[in-house]
Amino acid sequence: MTERQNTDDTHSAVDLFSGCGGMSLGFQNAGFNVAAAFDYWAPAVEVYRKNFDHPIFQQDLSDVDAAVSAVEGYHPTVIFGGPPCQDFSTAGHQDENGGRAILSVAFSKIVTAVRPQWFVMENVATIKNTQSFRTVCDNFHDAGYGLTCKILNASYCGVPQARKRMFIVGGLGEEEDFLAAALDAGLAEKPMTIRDYLGDSLGIEHYFRVPTNYNRRGVFSIDEPSMTIRAIDRPIPPGYKGNHKDSAPVSETRILTPKERSYIQTFPEEFEFFGGKSDVNTMIGNAVPVNLAKYVASALFVYIEEKGGAER
C-alpha cells in the first residue's frame, strides 16, 4: 500500500482520543486529509502538536455536547479514534465501571451527533465481551450506520507485533460487514517478525520484557513478532531466573528502549517523542500502531473511492 496525498473533502477526517498520533499518521499515510485532532492528556497533545501540521485541541471528550460543537465545525467525512481502553485490557482488570469504558460510548455519541458518512473506532479485542460494546453498536445502528466489526492481529497488517485489536468501521446506509472482505483480502500470509521489519538495526538477537508472572517467559527473539508493546516497561528484575521457553539466557539480553518500542509500533524514526520517560512509554504503548491504522484506513479509502466512482 503506497502512501497517498489527498486534499479532497471526500476524505476529510478528524481524530478523537488521538493520543500522540499513531492513528492520525496511519490515516494520513493512507490518503486521508486529517483536519484536526482532539485529546485530553497534555503530554500526548504536545507531542502530537510537534509532529503534525494540522491543529490538535486539548478537549475533555467525555463532555459530549462540547465535543460535538468542537468537531462539527470541521465537517468531517470520517471520524476515527481509539477511546482509552485500559478497563477492557487483559493487562488490566477488565472492569467496565472504571471510568474509561464510558469513553467508547462517548465516542459513539459524538459520531452519531456529528453524522460523518464514515467512522472507524479502535479498541482492545476484549471489548466484544462488554455491555459497553453492545451499547456502542446499538447507538451506531440506531443512527443508520452499517457496521463491520473485525478483530485484527497487527502482525498480519504490516506491524512486527502480536497485538490484537477490535475495529468497528461504520458507514451511513451501508450493509452489515460491508468492509469485511477488504479487511481480509490484504492480510499477510504469515506474521511479521521484528527482523522482517527492522532487519539487524537493533543490534540484538533477543530482548527482555518483564512477564506478568514468572511462570511466563521473559526473553524473546527478534525472529518472531514482538509481544504487545505495553504502556510501561521495567528493567530486568534480579528475581527473574529464566524460563524454559526463553529464547536465550537472560544474561544475554536487554530491554528495548522507548524509541525502539516506538519503531515496533511502526512510528518512523523522525517522529519526535519527548517528556518524562513514564509519559513517553505510556503514549507509545497506548498508541494504535501506525501501520495497523494505515491498513484499515487504506481499505476504507479504496472502498470510498470505488463507491464514489460507481455513483458518478
C-alpha positions in Angstrom: 0.0 0.0 0.0 1.6 3.2 -1.1 1.2 6.5 0.8 -1.3 8.9 -0.8 -1.7 12.6 -0.6 -5.3 13.9 -0.8 -7.0 17.2 -0.1 -10.4 16.2 -1.4 -13.2 17.0 1.1 -14.4 13.4 0.4 -11.5 12.3 2.5 -11.6 14.9 5.3 -11.1 13.3 8.7 -11.0 14.1 12.4 -9.2 12.1 15.1 -10.8 11.7 18.5 -8.8 10.4 21.5 -5.8 10.9 19.3 -3.0 10.3 21.9 0.3 11.1 20.3 -0.9 10.4 16.8 -0.4 6.8 15.7 -3.9 6.5 14.2 -3.6 10.0 12.6 -0.3 9.2 11.0 -1.8 5.9 9.6 -4.8 7.6 8.2 -2.7 10.4 6.7 -0.4 7.9 5.1 -3.4 6.1 3.6 -4.5 9.3 1.9 -7.0 10.9 4.3 -6.8 14.7 4.9 -6.7 14.8 8.7 -8.1 18.2 9.6 -7.9 18.2 13.4 -7.3 16.0 16.4 -8.7 16.1 20.0 -7.3 14.6 23.2 -7.3 15.5 26.9 -3.9 14.3 28.0 -1.5 17.3 27.8 1.8 15.4 27.3 0.4 13.5 24.3 -1.2 16.7 22.9 2.2 18.4 23.0 3.9 15.5 21.2 1.1 15.4 18.6 1.4 19.1 18.0 5.1 18.8 17.4 4.7 16.1 14.8 1.7 17.3 12.7 0.9 20.4 10.8 -2.9 20.4 11.5 -4.2 21.5 14.9 -4.8 19.4 17.9 -7.1 20.6 20.8 -7.0 19.6 24.4 -10.6 18.6 25.0 -12.5 16.6 27.5 -14.3 14.2 25.2 -16.5 12.8 27.9 -18.3 16.2 27.6 -20.2 15.1 24.5 -22.1 18.3 23.8 -18.9 20.4 24.0 -17.0 17.8 21.8 -19.8 17.8 19.2 -19.6 21.6 19.0 -15.8 21.5 18.5 -15.8 18.7 15.9 -18.8 19.6 13.7 -17.2 22.8 12.5 -14.7 20.7 10.6 -17.5 18.9 8.7 -15.5 15.6 8.6 -16.4 12.9 6.2 -14.7 10.4 8.5 -14.3 10.4 12.3 -11.8 7.9 13.7 -10.3 7.2 17.1 -9.3 4.8 19.8 -11.0 5.7 23.1 -8.8 4.7 26.1 -9.3 1.0 26.7 -7.4 0.1 29.9 -10.6 -1.1 31.6 -11.1 -3.7 28.9 -7.5 -4.7 28.6 -6.2 -8.1 29.5 -3.4 -6.3 31.2 -5.9 -4.6 33.5 -8.9 -6.0 35.4 -11.5 -5.8 32.7 -13.7 -3.6 34.8 -16.3 -1.8 32.8 -17.0 0.6 35.7 -13.5 2.0 36.0 -14.4 5.2 34.1 -12.7 4.6 30.7 -15.3 2.2 29.4 -17.7 5.1 29.2 -15.4 6.9 26.7 -16.2 4.3 24.0 -19.9 5.2 24.5 -19.0 8.9 24.4 -17.2 8.3 21.0 -20.4 6.7 19.6 -22.5 9.7 20.9 -20.2 12.2 19.3 -20.2 10.3 16.0 -23.9 9.9 15.8 -24.4 13.6 16.6 -22.0 14.9 14.0 -23.1 12.2 11.5 -20.0 11.8 9.3 -20.5 9.4 6.4 -17.9 7.0 7.8 -16.2 6.3 11.1 -13.5 3.9 12.5 -13.3 3.1 16.2 -10.4 1.0 17.6 -10.3 -0.8 20.9 -8.9 -3.9 22.6 -10.2 -7.2 21.4 -11.9 -8.0 24.7 -14.3 -5.1 24.3 -16.5 -7.5 22.4 -17.5 -9.2 25.7 -18.8 -6.0 27.3 -22.1 -4.2 27.7 -20.4 -1.1 26.5 -19.6 -2.7 23.1 -23.3 -3.7 22.8 -24.3 -0.1 23.7 -21.9 1.4 21.2 -23.1 -0.9 18.4 -26.8 -0.1 19.3 -26.1 3.6 19.1 -24.5 3.3 15.7 -27.2 1.1 14.3 -30.0 3.4 15.6 -28.3 6.3 13.8 -28.3 4.3 10.5 -24.8 3.0 10.3 -24.0 -0.4 8.9 -21.1 -1.9 10.8 -18.0 -4.1 10.1 -16.6 -5.4 13.4 -13.3 -7.0 12.9 -10.5 -8.2 15.3 -7.2 -7.8 13.5 -3.8 -9.1 14.6 -1.3 -6.4 13.8 1.4 -8.8 12.8 -0.6 -9.7 9.7 -1.1 -6.0 8.9 2.4 -4.7 8.5 3.4 -4.4 12.2 6.1 -6.6 13.8 3.9 -7.2 16.9 1.4 -9.7 18.1 -1.3 -7.2 19.0 -4.9 -8.0 18.6 -7.4 -5.1 18.3 -11.1 -4.6 17.5 -12.0 -2.2 14.8 -15.6 -1.1 14.3 -16.0 0.6 10.9 -19.3 2.2 10.1 -20.9 3.7 7.0 -24.2 5.5 6.8 -26.7 3.3 4.9 -24.1 0.5 4.4 -24.8 -3.2 4.7 -23.5 -5.1 7.7 -19.9 -6.3 7.2 -19.5 -4.0 4.1 -15.7 -3.8 4.7 -15.1 -7.3 6.0 -13.9 -8.8 2.6 -11.5 -5.9 2.0 -10.0 -6.2 5.5 -9.5 -9.9 5.0 -8.1 -9.6 1.5 -4.9 -7.6 2.4 -3.8 -9.8 5.3 -0.3 -11.2 5.1 0.2 -15.0 4.8 2.5 -15.1 7.9 3.1 -12.8 10.8 5.7 -10.1 10.5 8.8 -10.5 12.8 10.9 -7.8 14.3 13.8 -8.8 11.9 11.4 -8.7 8.9 10.6 -5.0 9.7 13.9 -3.7 11.3 16.5 -6.0 10.0 19.5 -6.1 12.2 19.3 -2.4 13.1 18.6 -3.0 16.8 22.0 -4.8 17.1 20.5 -7.6 19.2 19.1 -11.1 18.6 17.0 -11.3 21.7 15.4 -8.9 24.2 13.7 -9.0 27.6 10.2 -8.0 28.5 9.0 -8.3 32.1 6.4 -11.1 32.2 3.1 -10.6 34.1 4.2 -13.5 36.3 7.4 -15.6 36.4 5.6 -18.7 35.0 5.8 -16.9 31.7 8.8 -16.3 29.5 10.6 -13.0 29.5 13.2 -13.4 26.7 12.1 -13.2 23.1 13.8 -13.5 19.7 13.7 -10.8 17.0 12.8 -13.7 14.6 9.2 -13.6 16.0 6.7 -10.8 16.3 7.1 -8.6 19.3 4.9 -9.2 22.3 2.3 -6.4 22.6 4.1 -3.1 23.4 2.7 -2.0 26.8 2.4 1.4 28.3 5.0 0.6 30.9 8.3 -1.3 30.9 10.8 -2.1 33.6 14.4 -3.2 33.9 15.3 -6.9 34.1 14.4 -7.8 37.7 17.0 -9.5 39.8 14.4 -12.1 40.8 13.9 -13.4 37.2 15.8 -16.7 37.0 14.8 -17.7 33.5 12.0 -19.7 31.9 12.2 -22.9 29.8 10.5 -21.1 26.9 13.0 -18.2 26.9 14.7 -17.8 23.5 18.1 -17.2 25.2 19.7 -16.9 28.6 18.5 -13.7 30.4 22.1 -12.7 30.8 22.4 -12.2 27.1 19.5 -9.8 26.7 18.4 -6.2 27.5 15.1 -4.4 27.5 14.1 -2.3 24.5 14.4 1.5 24.7 11.3 3.7 24.4 12.5 4.7 20.9 12.9 1.1 19.9 9.4 0.3 21.1 8.1 3.2 19.0 9.7 1.5 16.0 7.8 -1.7 16.8 4.7 0.5 17.0 5.8 1.5 13.4 6.4 5.1 14.2 9.0 6.4 11.8 12.5 7.4 13.1 11.8 11.1 12.6 8.7 11.1 14.8 9.7 13.1 17.9 8.9 11.8 21.4 9.7 14.0 24.5 8.7 14.4 28.1 9.1 12.2 31.1 10.1 8.6 30.5 6.9 7.3 32.1 4.8 9.6 29.9 6.7 8.6 26.7 6.2 4.9 27.5 2.5 5.5 28.1 1.9 7.3 24.9 3.9 4.8 22.8 2.2 1.8 24.4 -1.3 3.2 24.2 -0.9 4.3 20.5 -2.5 2.5 17.7 0.4 1.1 15.6 0.8 3.4 12.6 0.8 0.6 10.0 -2.2 -1.1 11.6 -4.2 2.2 11.3 -2.9 2.6 7.8 -4.1 -1.0 6.9 -7.7 -0.3 8.0 -7.7 3.3 6.6 -6.4 2.1 3.2 -9.2 -0.5 2.9 -11.8 2.2 3.7 -10.1 4.7 1.4 -10.3 2.3 -1.6 -13.9 1.4 -0.7 -14.9 5.1 -0.6 -13.1 5.7 -3.9 -14.8 2.7 -5.6 -18.2 3.6 -4.2 -17.8 7.2 -5.4 -16.8 6.0 -8.9 -19.8 3.7 -9.1 -22.2 6.5 -8.1 -20.8 9.0 -10.6 
